[in-house]
């Protein structure tokens, strides 16, 4: 298991990717994308991301260069052979081959379209334009990047021991919630935290904790 506190404290990497895969997203987003691909593949759309909490000036907290670096990294991602095989051959919710061959052929060759980034009144405005199936896949990774860069900025001056205590307390509180939840009869719970997660590593820890603590009651992401 990754030592999250040490990883956060250690800043030796040139870039520590926030989004590591095009399927680092909510599962329903892939199902929606397939539906749009089948029914409206050529429809042009514009998607904009703005911070609705105007009192939090993200452009004054998050470094624009780091934000662009992370977004550019996402644009370099393509589906790996292993990811493609997993999507093509797996059974989801009792159904095999949920993703059709034509959609998978398109997805395997996809790189996300360009973005436009502006600073306005202490906020970032991110805009994406293009074919609907392509643009819609920007939503969750773009939000994940902004949220994690904010978390990194907030904790960048924390010492190693301070971070260890912070994550130890967070793990304890999370496990207490797991213990409370598993006493509920007929529980079925899924994780929808990707777009607002503190970090990739923290979400991964929480998913592993729920998998172990809740068993079959944890139905996925």
C-alpha positions as CSV (number, residue, x, y, z in Angstrom):
1,X,0.0,0.0,0.0
2,X,1.3,3.5,-0.9
3,X,2.5,5.7,1.9
4,X,0.3,8.7,0.9
5,X,1.9,11.2,3.4
6,X,5.4,10.5,2.2
7,X,4.4,10.7,-1.4
8,X,2.7,14.0,-0.9
9,X,5.7,15.4,1.1
10,X,8.2,14.3,-1.5
11,X,8.2,16.8,-4.4
12,X,11.1,15.4,-6.4
13,X,9.0,14.4,-9.5
14,X,9.0,16.7,-12.5
15,X,5.3,15.9,-12.9
16,X,3.2,13.7,-10.7
17,X,0.3,12.9,-13.0
18,X,-3.1,13.4,-11.5
19,X,-5.0,11.6,-14.2
20,X,-3.1,8.4,-15.3
21,X,-5.7,6.9,-17.7
22,X,-8.6,7.8,-19.9
23,X,-10.7,5.3,-17.9
24,X,-9.9,7.1,-14.6
25,X,-13.5,8.3,-14.6
26,X,-16.9,7.4,-13.4
27,X,-18.1,4.2,-15.1
28,X,-21.5,5.8,-16.1
29,X,-19.6,8.4,-18.1
30,X,-18.3,5.7,-20.4
31,X,-21.8,4.3,-20.9
32,X,-23.1,7.8,-21.7
33,X,-20.2,8.4,-24.1
34,X,-21.1,5.2,-26.0
35,X,-24.7,6.3,-26.2
36,X,-23.7,9.7,-27.6
37,X,-21.3,8.1,-30.0
38,X,-24.0,5.8,-31.4
39,X,-26.7,8.5,-31.7
40,X,-24.9,11.9,-32.1
41,X,-21.3,11.3,-33.1
42,X,-21.0,14.4,-35.2
43,X,-22.8,16.9,-33.0
44,X,-20.6,19.8,-32.1
45,X,-20.7,21.1,-28.5
46,X,-19.0,23.5,-26.1
47,X,-18.4,22.6,-22.5
48,X,-17.1,25.2,-20.0
49,X,-15.9,24.6,-16.4
50,X,-16.2,27.4,-13.9
51,X,-15.9,27.6,-10.1
52,X,-19.3,28.3,-8.7
53,X,-17.8,29.1,-5.2
54,X,-16.8,32.6,-6.1
55,X,-15.2,33.3,-2.7
56,X,-12.5,30.7,-3.5
57,X,-10.2,32.3,-6.1
58,X,-8.7,29.2,-7.7
59,X,-6.5,31.2,-10.0
60,X,-4.7,32.7,-7.0
61,X,-4.3,29.3,-5.4
62,X,-3.4,27.0,-8.3
63,X,-0.4,27.6,-10.4
64,X,-1.4,28.1,-14.1
65,X,1.7,26.4,-15.4
66,X,1.0,23.3,-13.3
67,X,-2.6,23.3,-14.5
68,X,-1.6,23.5,-18.1
69,X,1.1,20.8,-17.6
70,X,-1.5,18.4,-16.1
71,X,-4.1,19.1,-18.9
72,X,-1.4,18.6,-21.6
73,X,-0.6,15.3,-20.0
74,X,-4.2,14.2,-20.2
75,X,-4.2,15.1,-23.9
76,X,-1.3,12.7,-24.4
77,X,-3.1,9.8,-22.9
78,X,-4.6,7.0,-25.1
79,X,-6.2,3.7,-24.2
80,X,-3.6,1.1,-23.5
81,X,-3.9,-2.5,-24.9
82,X,-4.6,-3.8,-21.4
83,X,-7.3,-1.3,-20.8
84,X,-9.0,-2.0,-24.1
85,X,-8.9,-5.8,-23.4
86,X,-10.3,-5.2,-20.0
87,X,-13.2,-3.1,-21.3
88,X,-13.9,-5.5,-24.3
89,X,-13.8,-8.7,-22.3
90,X,-15.1,-7.9,-18.9
91,X,-18.6,-8.5,-17.5
92,X,-20.3,-5.4,-16.0
93,X,-23.5,-5.7,-14.0
94,X,-23.9,-9.2,-15.3
95,X,-23.6,-8.2,-18.9
96,X,-20.8,-9.3,-21.2
97,X,-19.5,-7.0,-24.0
98,X,-21.3,-4.0,-22.7
99,X,-19.1,-1.8,-25.0
100,X,-19.8,-2.4,-28.7
101,X,-16.9,-3.1,-31.1
102,X,-17.4,0.1,-33.1
103,X,-17.3,2.2,-29.9
104,X,-14.2,0.4,-28.7
105,X,-12.4,0.9,-32.1
106,X,-13.2,4.7,-31.8
107,X,-12.1,4.8,-28.1
108,X,-8.8,3.1,-28.8
109,X,-7.8,5.9,-31.2
110,X,-9.1,8.8,-29.1
111,X,-7.0,11.7,-27.8
112,X,-9.0,14.3,-26.0
113,X,-9.5,17.6,-28.0
114,X,-7.7,20.9,-27.2
115,X,-8.7,23.1,-24.3
116,X,-8.9,26.9,-23.8
117,X,-7.8,28.3,-20.5
118,X,-8.5,31.8,-19.3
119,X,-7.9,33.7,-16.0
120,X,-10.9,35.9,-15.1
121,X,-11.5,37.7,-11.8
122,X,-9.3,35.3,-9.8
123,X,-10.9,32.3,-11.4
124,X,-10.0,29.9,-14.2
125,X,-12.4,29.3,-17.0
126,X,-11.8,26.1,-19.0
127,X,-13.5,25.6,-22.3
128,X,-13.6,22.6,-24.5
129,X,-15.0,22.5,-28.1
130,X,-15.5,19.6,-30.5
131,X,-17.5,16.5,-31.2
132,X,-19.8,15.6,-28.3
133,X,-18.4,12.1,-27.6
134,X,-14.9,13.6,-27.3
135,X,-15.7,16.8,-25.3
136,X,-17.8,15.0,-22.7
137,X,-14.8,12.9,-21.6
138,X,-13.0,16.1,-20.4
139,X,-15.5,16.8,-17.6
140,X,-14.3,14.5,-14.9
141,X,-10.5,14.6,-15.5
142,X,-10.5,18.4,-15.7
143,X,-12.4,18.6,-12.4
144,X,-10.0,16.0,-10.8
145,X,-7.0,18.1,-11.9
146,X,-8.3,21.3,-10.4
147,X,-9.4,19.7,-7.2
148,X,-6.0,17.9,-6.6
149,X,-3.9,20.9,-7.6
150,X,-5.9,22.9,-5.0
151,X,-5.2,20.2,-2.4
152,X,-1.5,20.2,-3.2
153,X,-1.4,23.9,-2.9
154,X,-3.1,23.9,0.5
155,X,-0.7,21.2,1.9
156,X,2.5,22.2,0.2
157,X,4.0,23.7,3.3
158,X,3.0,20.9,5.6
159,X,5.9,18.9,7.2
160,X,6.2,15.2,6.8
161,X,4.9,14.4,10.3
162,X,2.1,16.8,10.0
163,X,1.0,15.1,6.8
164,X,1.3,11.6,8.4
165,X,-1.0,12.7,11.2
166,X,-3.4,14.4,8.7
167,X,-3.8,11.2,6.7
168,X,-3.9,8.9,9.7
169,X,-6.8,10.9,11.1
170,X,-8.5,10.8,7.7
171,X,-8.0,7.0,7.4
172,X,-9.4,6.5,10.9
173,X,-12.5,8.6,10.2
174,X,-13.1,6.8,6.9
175,X,-12.8,3.3,8.4
176,X,-15.2,4.3,11.2
177,X,-17.7,5.2,8.5
178,X,-17.1,1.8,6.8
179,X,-17.8,0.1,10.1
180,X,-21.0,2.0,10.5
181,X,-22.2,1.3,6.9
182,X,-21.6,-2.4,7.0
183,X,-24.1,-2.9,9.7
184,X,-26.9,-1.7,7.4
185,X,-29.0,-4.4,5.9
186,X,-29.3,-4.6,2.1
187,X,-26.6,-1.9,1.6
188,X,-25.5,-1.1,-1.9
189,X,-23.1,1.8,-2.3
190,X,-20.9,3.1,-5.1
191,X,-18.1,5.7,-5.2
192,X,-18.8,8.9,-7.2
193,X,-15.9,10.9,-5.8
194,X,-13.6,11.1,-8.8
195,X,-14.5,14.6,-9.9
196,X,-14.1,16.1,-6.4
197,X,-11.4,13.8,-4.9
198,X,-8.7,15.1,-2.7
199,X,-6.2,13.2,-4.8
200,X,-5.9,10.0,-6.9
201,X,-3.9,8.3,-4.1
202,X,-6.5,9.1,-1.5
203,X,-9.4,8.0,-3.6
204,X,-7.5,4.7,-4.3
205,X,-7.1,4.1,-0.6
206,X,-10.8,4.8,0.1
207,X,-11.9,2.4,-2.7
208,X,-9.6,-0.3,-1.3
209,X,-10.9,0.3,2.2
210,X,-14.5,0.0,1.0
211,X,-13.7,-3.1,-1.0
212,X,-12.3,-4.8,2.0
213,X,-14.7,-3.5,4.6
214,X,-18.0,-3.6,2.7
215,X,-17.4,-6.6,0.4
216,X,-20.2,-7.1,-2.2
217,X,-22.1,-4.2,-0.7
218,X,-19.6,-1.9,-2.4
219,X,-20.7,-2.1,-6.1
220,X,-17.9,0.0,-7.7
221,X,-17.4,3.5,-9.0
